[in-house]
Amino acid sequence: MTATIETREVTSGDLRGHLADVLNRTAYAGERVVVTRHGKRIAAVIPADDLELLEALENARDAAALEQAIAEDDGERATAADLREELFG
């Protein structure tokens, strides 16, 4: 069984007046808070554990992309002079 994570929205103006409450609800209740301005989502306040998970996912994606680039590398290299010639003739 997975827990439902509550996400709520606050306007940037409301956030200014209730920052301590938003931070406490995020830190201790695990809530995710989306900040809006003129009805558009502009930022999010998330628990530190969620940020660590996001960073781990990004790192895994970057590592996979690096592994793929290494596997596809044909070993061919260009000098700066070659690049200048190709770009500027």
Secondary structure, 3 states (H helix, E strand, C coil): CCCCCCEEEEEHHHHHHHHHHHHHHHHHHCCEEEEEECCEEEEEECCHHHHHHHHHHHHHHHHHHHHHHHHHCCCCCCCHHHHHHHHHC
